[in-house]
Structures are given as C-alpha cells and as structure tokens.
C-alpha cells in the first residue's frame, strides 16, 4: 500500500451538499435583488471558493461579493449545511482505510468551522486525524492553500505516501501544486473530462473504487 496519508475533500466527495449550497446561493441572490442563475451555474458553486464563484458567475465587485458571501452564510449556517447527506458507501470506505492503517484528513475549501460542524452532525469526525478548511475571512480559501495548511498543521512530510481525493479540478490542481498524487471521483460534481484535464492520477467512479485503488497500490 503506497498511500498511508489520505486527504479528502468534503463537498462532492464525502457528502452530497448540493441542495444546501444551491439554496444558500439562491437566498443570497434574492437578498441582493439579483437575477436567478440557471441550474448549471448554480452547480458551479459547489466546490470552488465561494468568493471566486460569485465574482466569476455573477460578475460582482469585491464589495458586493463580500455582501453576497455574508448573505450566503446567513442561510447556510442555520439551514444550508444540514441540507446535506453522506454518500452511500463512504462510511464503509473510511472504515476500511482506517483499519488498513491509513491516516485520514479533511482538506476543504469550505470554512473549517462549518466542516467540523457538518462532520460532527453526521458523526464522522472520529474517522479523521485532522479537519482542515478555509478561513472565514477569505485569507485561506484556494484549495492549494488549504492543502498546504493541512500538510503543515498535521506535520505531513512524506508526500510520496500522501494522496488527495476530490471531485473537482481545483482539488487536483491544488494537490499538484503541493506535490501530492491525486484521485478524482465521478460520483460528485465534476466529470471525467474536467478531472483528467486537471491531471488526476486516478479516477474512481464510485466510493468503493477509492478503497480498491488505494489498497491495491
């Protein structure tokens, strides 16, 4: 088994968080009297840093982006984060990897405080040695920065034995920027073309394939 340190993305990898994120975006847009986005545009908010998505998809100024993010969080922290469900098969994968001797971590672009609350809500926090995410002030939001922060905080130095797993291109790019191997998953919100174009070393179609790929390496 080559990989003993496994970093997991959260949204689209551990949990299907689409409903809560989309409802939070809609709430923010409505509060700002902005036009509703189509389904494809709304789904594009899942995964990347929130401020980047508002700037790119809604063409907001820095000030308006801050306001949109604050409205988003107004809904998200009371309702949105719980409009969420754990992917079928994930608990079994986490259990098998832990039993095989892997150290598991979360590295997410979601604010760390929310990630910890969500994992506690689903009783998953005990599977992870560390839970690392973005800062609320936006200073640490890009995936490469979150991964770098996780590696430093957890004192992970053997990068050859470390693997990042996520469902979007920024997970793959962030892993590459930090010298990590990376696995893309297809049951989340990205597709094969996106993940392969970003340079994923492995592709897992289902949660079960994560376990199969890691344990046979």
C-alpha positions as CSV (number, residue, x, y, z in Angstrom):
1,X,0.0,0.0,0.0
2,X,1.7,3.2,-1.2
3,X,-0.6,5.8,0.3
4,X,-0.8,5.9,4.0
5,X,-1.9,9.6,4.4
6,X,-5.2,10.4,2.6
7,X,-6.7,13.9,2.4
8,X,-10.3,14.0,1.4
9,X,-12.3,16.9,0.0
10,X,-15.7,17.3,1.7
11,X,-18.4,18.6,-0.6
12,X,-18.9,16.2,-3.5
13,X,-16.5,13.6,-2.0
14,X,-17.7,12.7,1.5
15,X,-21.2,14.4,1.4
16,X,-23.7,15.4,-1.3
17,X,-24.0,19.0,-0.2
18,X,-25.6,20.3,-3.4
19,X,-29.1,21.2,-2.1
20,X,-27.8,23.3,0.8
21,X,-25.2,25.2,-1.2
22,X,-27.7,25.9,-4.0
23,X,-30.4,27.1,-1.6
24,X,-27.8,29.3,0.1
25,X,-26.7,30.9,-3.2
26,X,-30.4,31.5,-4.2
27,X,-31.0,33.1,-0.9
28,X,-28.1,35.5,-1.3
29,X,-29.1,36.4,-4.8
30,X,-32.6,37.1,-3.8
31,X,-31.5,39.3,-0.9
32,X,-29.4,41.3,-3.3
33,X,-32.2,41.5,-5.9
34,X,-30.1,39.8,-8.5
35,X,-31.3,37.6,-11.3
36,X,-31.7,33.8,-10.6
37,X,-29.0,31.6,-12.1
38,X,-29.6,28.5,-14.2
39,X,-29.1,25.0,-12.8
40,X,-25.6,24.6,-14.4
41,X,-24.4,27.9,-13.0
42,X,-25.8,27.1,-9.5
43,X,-24.0,23.7,-9.5
44,X,-20.7,25.5,-10.4
45,X,-20.8,27.0,-6.9
46,X,-20.2,23.5,-5.4
47,X,-16.5,23.0,-4.6
48,X,-14.6,26.2,-5.6
49,X,-14.0,29.0,-3.1
50,X,-17.3,30.9,-2.7
51,X,-16.0,34.4,-3.4
52,X,-14.4,33.3,-6.6
53,X,-17.7,31.8,-7.8
54,X,-19.7,35.0,-7.0
55,X,-17.1,37.1,-8.9
56,X,-16.9,34.8,-11.9
57,X,-20.6,33.7,-12.3
58,X,-22.4,36.8,-11.1
59,X,-19.7,39.4,-12.0
60,X,-19.8,41.1,-8.6
61,X,-17.4,43.7,-7.3
62,X,-15.2,42.9,-4.3
63,X,-17.6,44.8,-2.0
64,X,-20.7,43.1,-3.5
65,X,-19.0,39.7,-3.2
66,X,-18.4,40.3,0.5
67,X,-22.1,41.1,0.9
68,X,-23.2,38.1,-1.1
69,X,-21.0,35.8,0.9
70,X,-22.4,37.2,4.2
71,X,-26.0,36.6,2.9
72,X,-25.0,33.1,1.8
73,X,-23.7,32.3,5.3
74,X,-26.8,33.7,6.9
75,X,-28.8,30.9,5.3
76,X,-26.0,28.3,5.3
77,X,-25.1,28.3,8.9
78,X,-28.7,27.8,10.1
79,X,-30.2,25.6,7.4
80,X,-28.0,25.0,4.4
81,X,-25.2,23.0,6.0
82,X,-27.8,20.4,7.1
83,X,-29.5,20.1,3.7
84,X,-26.8,17.5,3.0
85,X,-26.3,13.7,3.1
86,X,-23.4,11.3,3.3
87,X,-22.7,9.4,0.0
88,X,-23.7,5.8,0.2
89,X,-20.6,3.6,0.7
90,X,-18.4,6.4,2.2
91,X,-18.6,5.2,5.8
92,X,-17.5,1.7,4.7
93,X,-14.6,3.2,2.7
94,X,-13.4,5.3,5.7
95,X,-13.7,2.3,8.0
96,X,-11.7,0.0,5.7
97,X,-8.9,2.6,5.1
98,X,-8.6,3.2,8.8
99,X,-8.4,-0.5,9.5
100,X,-5.7,-0.8,6.9
101,X,-3.6,1.7,8.8
102,X,-4.2,4.9,6.8
103,X,-4.3,8.3,8.5
104,X,-7.3,10.3,7.1
105,X,-7.7,14.0,6.9
106,X,-10.2,16.5,5.5
107,X,-8.9,19.4,3.3
108,X,-11.8,21.5,2.1
109,X,-12.4,25.0,0.6
110,X,-15.4,25.2,2.9
111,X,-14.7,27.3,6.1
112,X,-13.1,25.0,8.7
113,X,-15.7,25.8,11.3
114,X,-18.5,24.6,9.1
115,X,-16.6,21.5,8.0
116,X,-16.2,20.4,11.6
117,X,-19.9,21.1,12.4
118,X,-21.0,19.0,9.4
119,X,-18.8,16.1,10.2
120,X,-19.9,16.2,13.8
121,X,-23.6,16.3,12.7
122,X,-23.1,13.1,10.6
123,X,-20.9,11.5,13.4
124,X,-17.9,11.2,11.0
125,X,-15.3,13.3,12.8
126,X,-13.8,10.3,14.6
127,X,-12.6,8.9,11.2
128,X,-10.2,11.9,10.7
129,X,-6.9,12.7,12.4
130,X,-7.4,16.4,11.4
131,X,-10.1,18.5,9.7
132,X,-8.7,21.5,7.8
133,X,-10.6,24.1,5.8
134,X,-10.7,27.7,4.6
135,X,-10.7,30.7,7.0
136,X,-13.8,32.8,7.3
137,X,-12.0,36.0,6.4
138,X,-11.1,34.5,2.9
139,X,-7.3,34.7,3.6
140,X,-7.1,31.0,3.1
141,X,-9.7,29.8,0.5
142,X,-7.9,28.4,-2.6
143,X,-7.5,24.6,-2.5
144,X,-3.8,24.7,-2.8
145,X,-3.5,27.0,0.2
146,X,-5.9,24.8,2.3
147,X,-3.8,21.7,1.4
148,X,-0.6,23.5,2.3
149,X,-2.1,24.5,5.6
150,X,-3.2,20.9,6.3
151,X,0.2,19.4,5.5
152,X,1.9,22.0,7.7
153,X,-0.6,21.7,10.6
154,X,-0.6,17.9,10.6
155,X,3.2,17.8,10.1
156,X,2.9,15.6,7.0
157,X,6.3,15.4,5.3
158,X,6.3,12.2,3.3
159,X,4.5,13.4,0.2
160,X,5.2,10.2,-1.7
161,X,2.9,8.4,0.7
162,X,0.1,11.1,0.6
163,X,-2.9,11.2,-1.7
164,X,-5.6,14.0,-2.2
165,X,-9.1,12.9,-3.2
166,X,-11.7,15.3,-4.6
167,X,-14.4,15.7,-7.2
168,X,-13.4,19.0,-8.9
169,X,-10.4,20.3,-10.9
170,X,-9.3,22.6,-8.1
171,X,-8.8,19.6,-5.9
172,X,-6.4,18.1,-8.5
173,X,-4.6,21.3,-9.3
174,X,-4.2,22.1,-5.5
175,X,-2.7,18.6,-4.9
176,X,-0.3,19.0,-7.8
177,X,0.8,22.4,-6.5
178,X,1.7,20.8,-3.2
179,X,3.5,17.8,-4.8
180,X,0.8,15.2,-4.0
181,X,-0.7,12.4,-6.0
182,X,-4.4,12.9,-6.6
183,X,-7.6,10.9,-7.2
184,X,-10.7,12.4,-8.9
185,X,-14.1,10.9,-8.1
186,X,-17.0,10.8,-10.6
187,X,-20.0,10.5,-8.2
188,X,-19.6,14.1,-7.1
189,X,-20.0,17.3,-9.1
190,X,-17.1,17.1,-11.6
191,X,-16.9,14.9,-14.7
192,X,-14.1,12.8,-16.2
193,X,-13.0,15.4,-18.7
194,X,-12.6,18.0,-16.0
195,X,-10.6,15.7,-13.7
196,X,-8.4,14.2,-16.4
197,X,-7.7,17.6,-17.9
198,X,-6.6,18.8,-14.5
199,X,-4.2,15.8,-14.3
200,X,-5.8,13.3,-11.9
201,X,-3.5,10.3,-11.3
202,X,-6.5,8.0,-10.6
203,X,-10.3,8.2,-11.3
204,X,-12.8,6.5,-9.0
205,X,-16.3,6.0,-10.4
206,X,-17.8,5.0,-7.0
207,X,-16.8,5.3,-3.3
208,X,-15.9,1.6,-3.3
209,X,-13.3,2.2,-6.0
210,X,-11.5,4.6,-3.8
211,X,-10.8,1.7,-1.4
212,X,-9.9,-0.7,-4.2
213,X,-7.4,1.7,-5.8
214,X,-5.7,2.7,-2.5
215,X,-5.4,-0.8,-1.0
216,X,-4.1,-2.4,-4.2
217,X,-1.4,0.3,-4.7
